[in-house]
């Protein structure tokens, strides 16, 4: 029977302790030999995955070491924007200075000089007023419906008077109080005349500033107006002529853009105006 530990001698105790230590070391050595290669294998896998993901770049998302670079980039951006703003300000100042030179001033004077003949400025002076009117309603009701057109004032009648006044030296003109300009059109719509997209009923008043004698002589010399006067006498259309020492016309305030016909395209009716 083995002796109890406390009854063993010192040499026996030391031998037992050494044998126990050696047995524990063997177990730990076997465990380490298994765990160490596994750890190295996992570390290698992590390094490979990191290299593939980074593609040779830094995976760190702008840590504290990148703040200086970021600040420098922003500074360069701001400096570039400031330089661009300074260049634009210089250009604006240069253009503003040029507006005060003689060339733009001359151009502005030329434009101002064209406003009056274009009909954009108010004018006043001696002139002539001619008024055309339909025949009285009773006269229109008394004739055959096929002949009622002869008792009405048409756009060509107004145009004939306006053209005769221009030919006689008219400097400015109004029809129904509206200033006549290069883009003015006169057209009949039903029983009214449309001027600058506004319909007017008779009587129709045409006024012109200029030499009255010459304008009236031009009116008298116009063959179409002679025919109109004959029809007016037969069917009692209105015709009145007056002169004045001082007529006042407003400046034209509408659009001066030209509108013209253009070829029709798909989805647009033929003859559409632009």
C-alpha positions as CSV (number, residue, x, y, z in Angstrom):
1,X,0.0,0.0,0.0
2,X,1.3,3.4,-0.9
3,X,2.1,5.8,1.8
4,X,-0.1,8.9,2.4
5,X,1.4,12.1,0.9
6,X,2.2,13.6,4.3
7,X,4.1,10.6,5.3
8,X,6.2,10.5,2.1
9,X,9.9,11.6,2.3
10,X,11.1,14.8,0.8
11,X,12.8,13.1,-2.2
12,X,9.6,11.3,-3.0
13,X,7.5,14.5,-2.8
14,X,9.9,16.3,-5.2
15,X,9.8,13.5,-7.7
16,X,6.0,13.5,-7.7
17,X,5.9,17.2,-8.2
18,X,8.3,17.0,-11.2
19,X,6.3,14.2,-12.8
20,X,3.0,16.2,-12.4
21,X,4.6,19.4,-13.9
22,X,6.0,17.4,-16.9
23,X,2.6,15.8,-17.5
24,X,0.8,19.3,-17.5
25,X,3.5,20.7,-19.8
26,X,2.9,17.9,-22.3
27,X,-0.8,18.7,-22.4
28,X,-0.2,22.4,-22.9
29,X,2.4,21.8,-25.6
30,X,0.0,19.7,-27.6
31,X,-2.7,22.4,-27.3
32,X,-0.4,25.2,-28.4
33,X,0.9,23.1,-31.4
34,X,-2.8,22.9,-32.6
35,X,-3.8,26.5,-31.9
36,X,-0.7,28.3,-33.3
37,X,-1.0,27.1,-36.9
38,X,-4.7,27.8,-36.8
39,X,-4.1,31.5,-35.7
40,X,-1.5,32.0,-38.4
41,X,-3.8,30.6,-41.0
42,X,-6.6,33.0,-40.0
43,X,-4.2,35.9,-40.0
44,X,-3.1,35.1,-43.5
45,X,-6.6,34.9,-44.8
46,X,-7.4,38.3,-43.3
47,X,-4.3,39.8,-45.0
48,X,-5.3,38.4,-48.3
49,X,-8.9,39.6,-48.0
50,X,-7.6,43.1,-47.1
51,X,-5.3,43.3,-50.0
52,X,-8.0,42.3,-52.5
53,X,-10.5,44.8,-51.1
54,X,-8.2,47.7,-51.0
55,X,-6.7,47.1,-54.4
56,X,-3.5,48.8,-53.3
57,X,-5.2,51.7,-51.6
58,X,-5.6,52.8,-48.0
59,X,-8.8,51.2,-46.4
60,X,-8.9,53.8,-43.6
61,X,-11.8,56.2,-44.1
62,X,-10.0,59.5,-43.7
63,X,-8.7,59.3,-40.2
64,X,-7.1,62.0,-38.2
65,X,-3.9,61.7,-40.3
66,X,-6.0,62.9,-43.5
67,X,-7.3,66.2,-41.9
68,X,-4.4,68.2,-43.1
69,X,-4.8,67.0,-46.7
70,X,-8.5,67.6,-46.6
71,X,-8.0,71.1,-45.3
72,X,-5.4,71.9,-48.0
73,X,-7.7,70.6,-50.7
74,X,-10.6,72.8,-49.5
75,X,-8.3,75.8,-49.2
76,X,-7.2,75.4,-52.8
77,X,-10.8,75.1,-53.9
78,X,-11.7,78.3,-52.1
79,X,-8.7,80.1,-53.5
80,X,-9.7,79.0,-57.1
81,X,-13.3,80.3,-56.6
82,X,-12.0,83.6,-55.2
83,X,-9.8,84.0,-58.2
84,X,-12.7,83.2,-60.6
85,X,-14.9,85.7,-58.8
86,X,-12.2,88.4,-59.0
87,X,-11.8,87.8,-62.7
88,X,-15.6,88.1,-63.2
89,X,-15.7,91.3,-61.2
90,X,-12.9,92.8,-63.3
91,X,-14.8,91.9,-66.5
92,X,-18.0,93.5,-65.1
93,X,-16.1,96.6,-64.2
94,X,-14.5,96.8,-67.6
95,X,-17.9,96.5,-69.4
96,X,-19.5,99.0,-67.1
97,X,-16.7,101.5,-67.8
98,X,-17.1,101.0,-71.6
99,X,-20.8,101.9,-71.3
100,X,-19.6,105.4,-70.5
101,X,-17.5,105.8,-73.7
102,X,-18.6,107.6,-76.8
103,X,-19.6,104.6,-78.9
104,X,-22.5,103.3,-76.7
105,X,-23.6,106.9,-76.3
106,X,-23.8,107.4,-80.0
107,X,-25.7,104.2,-80.4
108,X,-28.2,105.3,-77.8
109,X,-28.6,108.6,-79.6
110,X,-29.3,106.7,-82.8
111,X,-31.9,104.6,-81.1
112,X,-33.5,107.6,-79.6
113,X,-33.6,109.3,-83.0
114,X,-35.4,106.4,-84.5
115,X,-38.2,106.3,-81.9
116,X,-40.1,109.2,-83.4
117,X,-40.2,107.9,-87.0
118,X,-41.0,104.5,-85.6
119,X,-44.1,105.9,-83.8
120,X,-42.9,105.1,-80.3
121,X,-42.9,108.8,-79.1
122,X,-45.9,111.1,-78.6
123,X,-46.2,113.8,-81.3
124,X,-48.3,116.8,-81.9
125,X,-48.8,119.3,-84.8
126,X,-51.3,120.4,-87.5
127,X,-53.1,117.8,-89.4
128,X,-56.2,116.2,-91.0
129,X,-58.9,113.9,-89.7
130,X,-61.1,111.9,-92.0
131,X,-64.1,109.9,-90.7
132,X,-65.8,107.0,-92.6
133,X,-69.1,105.5,-91.5
134,X,-71.5,102.8,-92.5
135,X,-74.8,103.8,-94.1
136,X,-77.7,104.4,-91.5
137,X,-79.3,101.2,-90.2
138,X,-82.6,102.1,-92.0
139,X,-80.8,102.3,-95.3
140,X,-79.2,98.8,-94.7
141,X,-82.6,97.3,-93.8
142,X,-84.2,98.8,-96.9
143,X,-81.9,97.2,-99.5
144,X,-81.6,93.6,-100.7
145,X,-79.4,91.5,-98.4
146,X,-77.0,90.8,-101.3
147,X,-76.3,94.5,-101.6
148,X,-75.8,95.3,-97.9
149,X,-72.0,95.0,-98.3
150,X,-72.1,98.2,-100.4
151,X,-73.5,100.1,-97.4
152,X,-70.6,99.2,-95.1
153,X,-67.1,100.5,-94.7
154,X,-64.4,97.9,-95.3
155,X,-60.8,97.5,-94.5
156,X,-59.7,98.5,-98.0
157,X,-61.6,101.8,-97.7
158,X,-59.7,102.6,-94.5
159,X,-56.4,101.5,-96.0
160,X,-56.9,103.6,-99.1
161,X,-57.4,106.7,-97.0
162,X,-54.3,105.9,-94.8
163,X,-52.1,105.3,-97.8
164,X,-53.3,108.5,-99.5
165,X,-52.4,110.5,-96.3
166,X,-49.0,108.8,-96.1
167,X,-48.4,109.7,-99.8
168,X,-49.3,113.3,-99.1
169,X,-46.6,113.7,-96.5
170,X,-48.2,112.5,-93.2
171,X,-45.6,112.3,-90.4
172,X,-47.7,110.4,-87.9
173,X,-51.1,108.7,-87.9
174,X,-53.7,107.2,-85.7
175,X,-56.8,105.1,-86.5
176,X,-59.4,104.9,-83.9
177,X,-57.0,106.7,-81.6
178,X,-54.3,104.0,-81.9
179,X,-50.9,105.0,-83.3
180,X,-50.2,103.5,-86.7
181,X,-46.7,101.9,-87.0
182,X,-44.9,99.7,-89.5
183,X,-46.5,96.5,-88.1
184,X,-50.0,97.9,-88.0
185,X,-52.6,95.7,-89.8
186,X,-56.2,96.5,-90.7
187,X,-58.7,93.7,-91.3
188,X,-62.4,93.2,-91.4
189,X,-64.0,90.6,-89.0
190,X,-67.7,90.5,-89.5
191,X,-69.2,94.0,-89.2
192,X,-66.2,95.4,-87.4
193,X,-62.6,96.3,-88.2
194,X,-59.8,94.9,-86.1
195,X,-56.7,97.0,-85.4
196,X,-53.9,95.7,-83.2
197,X,-56.1,92.8,-82.3
198,X,-58.8,95.1,-81.0
199,X,-62.2,95.1,-82.9
200,X,-63.8,98.5,-83.6
201,X,-67.3,99.4,-84.8
202,X,-67.9,102.4,-87.1
203,X,-67.5,105.3,-87.4
204,X,-63.8,104.9,-88.3
205,X,-61.6,107.9,-87.7
206,X,-58.2,108.4,-89.4
207,X,-56.1,111.3,-88.3
208,X,-52.7,112.4,-89.6
209,X,-50.2,115.0,-88.6
210,X,-48.4,116.8,-91.5
211,X,-49.0,119.3,-94.3
212,X,-52.8,119.4,-94.5
213,X,-53.0,120.8,-98.1
214,X,-50.7,118.2,-99.5
215,X,-52.4,115.3,-97.7
216,X,-55.9,116.5,-98.9
217,X,-54.6,116.8,-102.4
218,X,-53.3,113.3,-102.3
219,X,-56.6,112.0,-101.0
220,X,-58.4,113.8,-103.9
221,X,-56.0,112.3,-106.4
222,X,-56.6,108.7,-105.3
223,X,-58.8,106.8,-107.8
224,X,-60.1,104.3,-105.2
225,X,-61.3,107.1,-103.0
226,X,-63.1,108.6,-105.9
227,X,-65.0,105.3,-106.3
228,X,-65.7,105.2,-102.6
229,X,-67.1,108.7,-102.7
230,X,-69.5,107.7,-105.5
231,X,-70.7,104.7,-103.6
232,X,-71.0,106.8,-100.4
233,X,-73.2,109.3,-102.3
234,X,-75.4,106.6,-103.7
235,X,-75.8,104.5,-100.5
236,X,-75.4,107.4,-98.0
237,X,-72.1,106.2,-96.4
238,X,-70.4,108.6,-94.0
239,X,-67.5,110.8,-95.2
240,X,-66.2,113.8,-93.2
241,X,-63.0,115.7,-93.5
242,X,-61.7,118.3,-90.9
243,X,-58.4,120.0,-90.4
244,X,-56.8,121.1,-87.1
245,X,-53.9,123.3,-86.1
246,X,-52.7,121.0,-83.3
247,X,-53.4,117.3,-83.1
248,X,-51.8,115.2,-80.3
249,X,-51.0,111.5,-80.8
250,X,-49.7,109.0,-78.2
251,X,-46.7,106.9,-78.7
252,X,-47.2,103.3,-79.7
253,X,-46.9,100.9,-76.7
254,X,-47.6,97.6,-78.2
255,X,-45.4,94.9,-79.6
256,X,-43.3,95.7,-82.7
257,X,-42.4,92.1,-83.4
258,X,-43.1,91.0,-87.0
259,X,-45.6,88.2,-87.5
260,X,-45.4,86.3,-90.7
261,X,-46.7,83.1,-92.4
262,X,-44.6,80.0,-92.4
263,X,-44.9,76.5,-93.9
264,X,-47.2,74.2,-92.0
265,X,-45.7,71.4,-90.0
266,X,-47.3,68.2,-88.7
267,X,-50.0,69.1,-86.2
268,X,-50.1,72.7,-87.2
269,X,-52.8,74.2,-89.5
270,X,-51.6,75.6,-92.8
271,X,-51.0,79.4,-92.9
272,X,-50.3,79.7,-89.2
273,X,-48.7,83.0,-88.3
274,X,-45.7,83.5,-86.2
